[in-house]
Amino acid sequence: MKNICKYKIQNSGGIRYFRKKDSIYIGESLTKLFKKKESFSCNKNTYYRILQHKIFGEYLSYVVRLRFVGVGFRVEAVSDGIVTLKLGYSHLLNIKLPRSIEVVSPKRTALVLRSSDLQYLKKYVNLLCSLKKRDSYKGKGIYKKNEKFFLKVGKKK
């Protein structure tokens, strides 16, 4: 198999990966990639990229940092499997965490999410960001760490 990683990976013993029929097992996760051999020859680069993300995810976890901008946007509590958010509504939002994602809140306006599966992590981050629509005039909302946003100009007299 061709070298799919930029860096050499040494197996430290904790991570196993093997192929069985049309599935690839990496660590504890199961990934079904292709059902037919013809699709592998057509999508070789996609196959290598998915495999690369899975291997790097098991060695080094992927991390996404979220910022809560605005007066009513806060992380109230992070407990066992539940994140409690205050997003400007009259009530608190309790959001259940998947088992594969770890969450830490260093400040009340920041949230750090960590997972070995990049695709699943991005999906969950987008779910969190969609809980409250961003305000394009004041800049309130949930943003990723280095995400840039431009404010619209209000009315002029």
Secondary structure in CASP SS format (residue, H / E / C, confidence):
PFRMAT SS
TARGET T0000
AUTHOR 0000-0000-0000
METHOD secondary structure of the structure
MODEL  1
M C 1.00
K C 1.00
N C 1.00
I C 1.00
C C 1.00
K C 1.00
Y C 1.00
K C 1.00
I C 1.00
Q C 1.00
N C 1.00
S C 1.00
G C 1.00
G C 1.00
I C 1.00
R C 1.00
Y E 1.00
F E 1.00
R E 1.00
K E 1.00
K C 1.00
D C 1.00
S E 1.00
I E 1.00
Y E 1.00
I E 1.00
G C 1.00
E C 1.00
S E 1.00
L E 1.00
T E 1.00
K E 1.00
L C 1.00
F C 1.00
K C 1.00
K C 1.00
K H 1.00
E H 1.00
S H 1.00
F H 1.00
S H 1.00
C H 1.00
N C 1.00
K H 1.00
N H 1.00
T H 1.00
Y H 1.00
Y H 1.00
R H 1.00
I H 1.00
L H 1.00
Q H 1.00
H H 1.00
K H 1.00
I H 1.00
F H 1.00
G H 1.00
E H 1.00
Y H 1.00
L C 1.00
S C 1.00
Y E 1.00
V E 1.00
V E 1.00
R E 1.00
L E 1.00
R E 1.00
F E 1.00
V E 1.00
G C 1.00
V C 1.00
G C 1.00
F E 1.00
R E 1.00
V E 1.00
E E 1.00
A E 1.00
V E 1.00
S E 1.00
D C 1.00
G C 1.00
I E 1.00
V E 1.00
T E 1.00
L E 1.00
K E 1.00
L E 1.00
G C 1.00
Y C 1.00
S C 1.00
H C 1.00
L C 1.00
L E 1.00
N E 1.00
I E 1.00
K E 1.00
L C 1.00
P C 1.00
R C 1.00
S C 1.00
I E 1.00
E E 1.00
V E 1.00
V E 1.00
S C 1.00
P C 1.00
K C 1.00
R C 1.00
T C 1.00
A E 1.00
L E 1.00
V E 1.00
L E 1.00
R E 1.00
S E 1.00
S C 1.00
D C 1.00
L H 1.00
Q H 1.00
Y H 1.00
L H 1.00
K H 1.00
K H 1.00
Y H 1.00
V H 1.00
N H 1.00
L H 1.00
L H 1.00
C H 1.00
S C 1.00
L C 1.00
K C 1.00
K C 1.00
R C 1.00
D C 1.00
S C 1.00
Y C 1.00
K C 1.00
G C 1.00
K C 1.00
G E 1.00
I E 1.00
Y E 1.00
K E 1.00
K C 1.00
N C 1.00
E C 1.00
K C 1.00
F C 1.00
F C 1.00
L C 1.00
K C 1.00
V C 1.00
G C 1.00
K C 1.00
K C 1.00
K C 1.00
END
